[in-house]
């Protein structure tokens, strides 16, 4: 059990106060990974589909320590320690993805990030996505604008799917053919589909207007928790299309104008 709040550590409820903690946790964790890039090859498990990195565990510990120093007693849901799925607690729950895009990080691609979000009563209150090698900090609160490096961002206003750029994943762990069916369906609909390999950062690029949509059939809550809030506050639309259990989801994000077209295309696949 974590220590309960005390007069020296009051319960934080204001979204802006929660955002400050999330920002500090994400940047500390991300900077820990960045400061240890020479250790990219240190893995616990490596397979054809994924990498479980020692730095994932260390970065989650850094983020957790930062959060609990400010918010003792709050619940933590982290990728590296998540067990069976449970309902969101009534109080605050912090959702951490210590290194999203671990395969990219392992190979030396700079497209990876650290994601920290907090929800209360099942509603996301604040979220931060930090991409250290790219120098980008995306953030939002439930009642404020989405920002990148302190400047407000908005989704694109594109409404023609044939001109759209859509980011997607390549979940091959269960049925490789399924991932390619979705990719092929999107390729027929849009100008270009792209697989960049870091869901939280990809969704933030949609929030910034650099892409028009994002989809992945098999993604986890910690991948989307912060980024989905950022996208919605940037004027976009997020939707869970299916729940697979164990915090695993089929998830669609868009600029809003193209959401129905993307959803129809994907359900047809």
Beta strands, then each sheet from edge to edge (+ up, - down):
strand 1: 43-46
strand 2: 51-53
strand 3: 75-78
strand 4: 92-100
strand 5: 113-120
strand 6: 123-131
strand 7: 136-141
strand 8: 147-148
strand 9: 151-152
strand 10: 165-168
strand 11: 192-194
strand 12: 213-220
strand 13: 237-245
strand 14: 248-254
sheet 1: 1+ 2-
sheet 2: 3+ 4+ 5- 6+ 7- 8+ 9-
sheet 3: 11+ 10+ 12+ 14- 13+
end
